[in-house]
Amino acid sequence: MSQPPLPASGEPAPQSPSPRAGELAPQPPRPAVLRTRAELAAARPGLPAPVVLVPTMGALHAGHRALLRAARAAAAGGPGKSDTAAGGPGKSDTAAGGPGKSDTAAGGPGKSDAAGPSGSVIVSVFVNPLQFRPGEDLDRYPRTPDDDLAMCAQEGVRAVFAPPAAEMYPGGPPQVTVDPGPAGQVFEGEFRPGFFGGVLTVVLKLFHLVRPDVAVFGEKDAQQLALVRRMVADTNLDLVIEAVPTVRDADGLATSSRNRYLSAADRELALTLPRALRAGQALAGAGAEAALGAAREVLRGAPALAVDYVAVVDPRTFGPAGPGPALIVAAVTAGGTRLIDNVPVVLTGGQNTERDFRDAADH
């Protein structure tokens, strides 16, 4: 499937001075648009360090804007980056949605000021065919190249790498791919066989091509985030993975490019998902079983919602969760649209049993 073209662009123009009274505000400089590996290789030496990569499939929305703002902060050497990367102090706040994270997630006050001119943000826009099975929405996946480039310009992105599939996979589907391991075989890996192999393969290729110092991912795709971190650690890649909390619309639904598929009735049905997760989150202090039971009860109240799974998991391994930080994860289909979501919790009491974990996965 060929990629729709982004508008052509040269190197970003210098910032214009502030307009005088009666003048129109200047437009933000457009990022350079790179379509080939050769163009990226030629541009890469001129990108001021640190270079921060935001991998996307386009159709950018408010959640992506939060990623771009976090990337700009990382490019400017913003506070907390090293702690987040190392899993050191402040990591629990990120996992629990603690102090200071909501502004990042919502793109709230202070983020533009925190992102100075040093460093470079590069965004990749590539709808990766390797992670779609036959019958999934590869052909109809939203593609909004003009809007994507406008958002990147607004958020100070220096370059957009938007290759066609033939550029990323010049010999056709690759013969060697990344095995996601046991954590990639459950939940999303079970319901979308081959998905994480496709994701990790393209992410690894992007890491090799862009050679970023930092890469930014969203916590909404929690299993993907855990697997990317594991791949980086297991293959000794020299970069930092930074995570950004999930952004939600005003009604509580996690932002997603696929939300635009939802009819008004489907969206109302889909809101059962965040309600269920909040119900589980509220009872996490009573243990994993109570949290899981509360989430299931809400989901059972919407029989039209097809539930693939709901579970309480360890955020690093996606196995059973013990006392401490955990995630409630779920996947549902509203109408014809499949959605995933998760919320962080802190569990007390004993470890989530293997029986409870299997029941959760089979729900």
C-alpha positions in Angstrom: 0.0 0.0 0.0 1.6 3.2 -1.1 1.8 6.2 1.3 -0.1 9.4 0.4 2.4 12.1 -0.2 3.1 14.8 2.3 3.5 18.3 0.8 7.0 19.0 -0.4 9.1 21.0 1.9 12.6 22.3 2.1 14.7 23.1 5.1 12.8 25.0 7.8 12.8 28.8 7.3 14.1 31.0 10.1 11.5 32.4 12.6 10.0 35.7 11.6 9.8 38.6 14.0 6.6 39.2 16.0 3.9 40.9 13.9 3.1 44.6 14.4 -0.5 45.7 15.1 -2.7 44.9 12.1 -0.3 42.3 10.6 -1.1 38.6 10.3 0.9 36.3 12.6 3.7 34.5 10.8 3.2 30.8 10.0 5.5 28.4 11.9 8.4 27.1 9.8 7.6 23.9 7.9 9.6 20.8 8.7 11.8 19.3 6.1 10.0 16.4 4.5 12.3 13.4 3.9 10.9 10.5 1.8 13.9 8.3 1.2 16.6 6.6 3.3 19.1 8.6 1.3 17.4 11.9 2.1 17.3 11.0 5.7 21.0 10.0 5.7 21.9 13.3 4.1 19.9 15.3 6.6 20.9 13.4 9.7 24.4 15.0 10.3 22.9 18.5 10.2 20.3 17.8 13.0 21.4 19.4 16.3 21.7 17.0 19.1 20.0 15.6 21.0 17.8 14.1 18.2 14.4 12.9 19.5 12.3 10.6 17.4 8.5 10.3 17.6 7.4 7.2 15.5 3.8 7.5 14.3 1.5 6.1 11.6 0.1 9.6 10.9 -3.5 10.8 11.4 -2.1 12.9 14.2 -4.4 14.0 17.1 -4.2 15.5 20.6 -2.4 12.4 21.9 0.4 12.9 19.3 0.6 16.5 20.1 1.5 15.6 23.7 4.2 13.3 22.3 5.6 16.1 20.2 5.7 18.5 23.1 7.4 15.9 25.3 9.9 15.3 22.5 10.6 19.1 22.3 11.2 19.1 26.0 13.6 16.2 25.7 15.4 17.9 22.8 15.9 20.9 25.0 17.2 18.8 27.8 14.1 19.3 29.9 13.9 18.3 33.6 13.2 14.7 34.5 14.3 13.1 31.2 17.2 11.1 32.7 15.1 9.8 35.6 12.4 8.7 33.2 14.8 7.0 31.0 16.5 5.1 33.7 13.4 4.2 35.6 14.8 6.1 38.6 13.2 8.7 40.8 10.0 10.1 39.4 9.2 6.9 37.4 6.3 6.0 39.8 4.7 9.4 39.3 4.7 8.7 35.5 3.2 5.3 36.0 0.6 6.5 38.4 -0.2 9.7 36.6 1.3 11.6 39.5 2.3 15.3 39.9 3.4 17.2 36.9 2.4 14.6 34.3 -1.1 15.8 33.4 0.2 19.0 31.8 2.4 16.8 29.5 -0.5 14.6 28.6 -2.9 17.4 27.9 -0.3 19.7 26.2 -1.0 22.1 29.0 0.7 25.2 30.4 4.4 25.5 30.4 5.3 22.9 27.8 6.0 25.2 24.9 8.2 27.3 27.1 10.1 24.3 28.3 11.0 23.3 24.8 13.9 25.5 23.7 15.6 25.7 20.3 18.4 23.2 21.2 18.2 19.7 19.8 16.0 18.3 17.1 12.6 16.5 16.9 12.0 14.2 13.9 8.6 12.5 13.4 8.2 9.4 11.3 4.9 8.9 9.4 4.6 5.4 8.1 1.6 3.1 8.0 3.4 -0.1 8.5 2.0 -3.0 6.5 3.9 -5.6 8.6 1.6 -5.0 11.6 -1.7 -5.5 9.8 -3.3 -8.9 9.2 -5.4 -9.6 6.1 -8.9 -8.2 6.7 -7.7 -5.4 9.1 -7.8 -1.7 8.3 -4.6 -1.2 6.4 -6.3 0.2 3.3 -8.7 2.5 5.2 -6.4 3.5 8.1 -6.8 7.3 8.3 -4.2 9.3 6.3 -4.2 13.1 6.8 -0.8 14.2 5.5 -1.6 18.0 5.3 -2.9 18.1 8.8 0.0 16.0 10.1 2.6 18.4 8.6 0.7 21.4 10.0 0.7 20.0 13.5 4.4 19.1 13.2 5.1 22.7 12.2 3.1 24.1 15.1 5.1 22.0 17.5 8.5 22.8 16.3 9.4 19.5 14.5 12.5 19.9 12.5 12.0 17.0 10.0 9.3 14.5 9.0 10.4 11.1 7.6 7.5 9.9 5.5 8.7 7.0 3.3 6.6 4.8 1.1 6.5 1.1 1.9 8.9 0.3 -0.9 11.5 2.5 0.7 11.2 0.8 4.1 11.0 -2.7 2.6 12.8 -2.4 -0.7 12.9 -6.2 -1.2 9.3 -6.8 -0.1 8.4 -8.2 3.3 11.6 -8.8 5.3 12.9 -12.3 5.7 14.3 -11.5 9.2 12.0 -9.9 11.7 12.1 -9.2 15.5 10.7 -11.9 17.7 8.7 -10.1 20.5 9.2 -13.0 23.0 6.7 -14.3 25.5 5.4 -10.8 26.4 4.5 -10.3 22.8 2.4 -13.5 22.6 -0.4 -12.5 25.1 -3.2 -9.9 24.9 -2.6 -7.9 21.8 -0.2 -10.5 20.6 -2.8 -13.3 21.0 -5.6 -11.4 19.3 -3.4 -9.9 16.6 -0.9 -12.6 15.7 2.3 -11.2 14.2 1.4 -7.6 15.3 4.3 -7.1 17.6 6.8 -8.7 15.3 5.7 -6.1 12.7 5.8 -3.2 15.2 9.3 -4.1 16.6 10.8 -4.7 13.2 9.8 -1.3 11.9 10.7 0.4 15.1 14.2 -1.2 15.0 14.6 -0.1 11.4 13.6 3.5 12.3 16.1 3.5 15.2 18.9 2.4 12.8 17.9 4.9 10.1 17.3 8.0 12.4 19.9 7.1 15.1 18.0 9.1 17.8 19.2 9.8 21.2 15.7 9.6 22.6 12.5 8.1 21.3 9.1 9.0 22.6 6.1 6.6 22.9 2.6 6.9 24.4 1.6 4.9 27.5 -1.8 4.2 25.9 0.0 1.5 23.9 1.4 0.0 27.1 2.3 -3.5 25.8 4.0 -1.9 22.8 5.9 0.4 25.1 7.0 -2.5 27.3 8.2 -4.5 24.3 10.1 -1.6 22.8 11.9 -1.0 26.1 12.7 -4.7 26.3 14.1 -4.7 22.8 16.3 -1.7 23.5 17.6 -3.4 26.6 18.1 -6.8 25.1 19.8 -5.6 22.0 22.0 -2.9 23.7 20.6 0.0 21.7 22.1 3.3 22.8 19.0 5.4 23.2 16.5 6.5 25.8 12.8 5.5 25.7 10.6 8.2 27.1 6.9 7.6 27.8 4.0 10.1 27.8 0.8 9.5 29.7 -2.4 8.7 27.8 -4.4 11.7 26.6 -8.2 11.5 26.8 -11.0 13.5 25.2 -13.4 15.4 27.4 -15.7 12.4 27.6 -12.9 10.1 28.9 -12.2 8.2 25.7 -8.5 7.7 25.1 -7.5 9.6 21.9 -6.9 7.3 18.9 -6.7 7.7 15.2 -9.3 5.0 14.9 -11.8 7.0 17.0 -12.9 8.7 13.8 -14.4 5.4 12.7 -17.0 5.6 15.6 -20.5 6.7 15.0 -22.2 8.6 17.7 -23.9 5.5 19.0 -20.6 3.5 18.8 -18.8 6.2 20.7 -21.3 6.1 23.5 -20.9 2.3 23.7 -17.1 2.7 23.6 -17.2 5.0 26.7 -18.0 1.8 28.7 -14.2 1.0 28.3 -12.8 4.0 30.3 -15.7 3.7 32.8 -14.7 0.0 33.4 -11.1 0.9 33.8 -11.9 3.7 36.3 -14.1 1.3 38.3 -11.2 -1.1 38.5 -8.8 1.7 39.4 -11.0 2.8 42.3 -10.8 -0.7 43.9 -7.1 -1.4 43.3 -6.4 -0.7 47.0 -8.4 -3.9 47.7 -6.2 -6.0 45.4 -6.1 -7.3 41.9 -9.1 -9.5 42.2 -11.4 -6.7 43.4 -10.1 -4.3 40.7 -10.6 -6.9 38.0 -14.1 -7.8 39.2 -15.2 -4.1 39.2 -13.9 -3.6 35.7 -15.6 -6.8 34.4 -18.9 -5.8 36.1 -19.1 -2.5 34.1 -18.2 -4.3 30.8 -20.9 -6.9 31.4 -23.4 -4.1 31.6 -22.8 -3.4 27.9 -23.5 -6.7 26.1 -23.2 -5.0 22.7 -19.6 -4.3 23.5 -17.3 -7.2 22.3 -14.6 -7.7 24.9 -11.4 -9.4 23.9 -9.7 -9.2 27.3 -9.5 -7.3 30.5 -6.7 -8.0 33.0 -4.4 -6.8 35.7 -0.8 -7.1 34.6 2.7 -6.2 35.5 3.6 -3.2 33.3 7.0 -4.6 32.4 6.3 -8.2 31.7 2.5 -8.3 31.1 2.5 -11.3 33.4 0.7 -11.5 36.7 1.0 -8.4 38.8 2.2 -8.4 42.4 1.8 -5.7 45.0 2.9 -2.3 43.7 2.5 -0.6 40.3 0.4 -2.5 37.8 -1.9 -1.8 34.8 -5.5 -2.7 34.1 -5.5 -3.4 30.4 -8.5 -4.0 28.1 -9.4 -4.4 24.4 -13.0 -4.1 23.1 -14.8 -3.6 19.8 -17.6 -1.0 19.6 -19.5 -1.3 16.3 -16.7 -2.3 13.9 -13.9 -0.4 15.7 -11.4 -2.1 18.0 -10.0 0.0 20.8 -7.4 -0.6 23.5 -6.9 1.3 26.8 -5.3 0.9 30.2 -5.0 2.7 33.5 -2.2 2.6 36.0 -2.9 1.3 39.5 -1.0 0.5 42.7 -2.0 -2.9 44.1 -1.9 -3.9 47.7 -2.2 -7.5 49.1 -1.0 -10.7 47.5 0.1 -11.4 44.0 -2.4 -11.7 41.2 -2.7 -15.5 40.9 -1.9 -17.4 37.7 -5.6 -18.6 37.7 -6.9 -15.0 37.9 -4.4 -13.9 35.2 -5.6 -16.6 32.8 -9.3 -15.8 33.6 -8.5 -12.2 32.8 -6.9 -13.1 29.5 -9.8 -15.4 28.5 -12.6 -12.9 29.4 
